[in-house]
């Protein structure tokens, strides 16, 4: 039954999900890429190249997410899960971009050092 409390319950559900996501998120640590014989300039150049590839992948994923939202967004709004779905798709896109960056740097012979 849909009543006056529906928006309040939806807001509470979204708040709870955001709180859980923040608490479950890993602590951010600074990552350094290293490669034997590579100087700082080389590392910076290769990292810029890989970041450009990751940003292109992220833009592509965001475009796909917009298409999905255009198709399913009304259903999500009706069910009160729109914010959760948006957050989930954003996190998935960011994760994919991170994978692209990591794969690119590893393909260039670098390893992560935290």
Secondary structure, 3 states (H helix, E strand, C coil): CCCCCHHHHHHHHHHHHHHHHHHHCCCCCCCEEECCCCCHHHHHHHHHHHHHHHHHHHHHHHHHHHHHHHHHHHHHHHHCCHHHHHHHHHHHHHHHHHHHHHHHHHHCCCEEEC
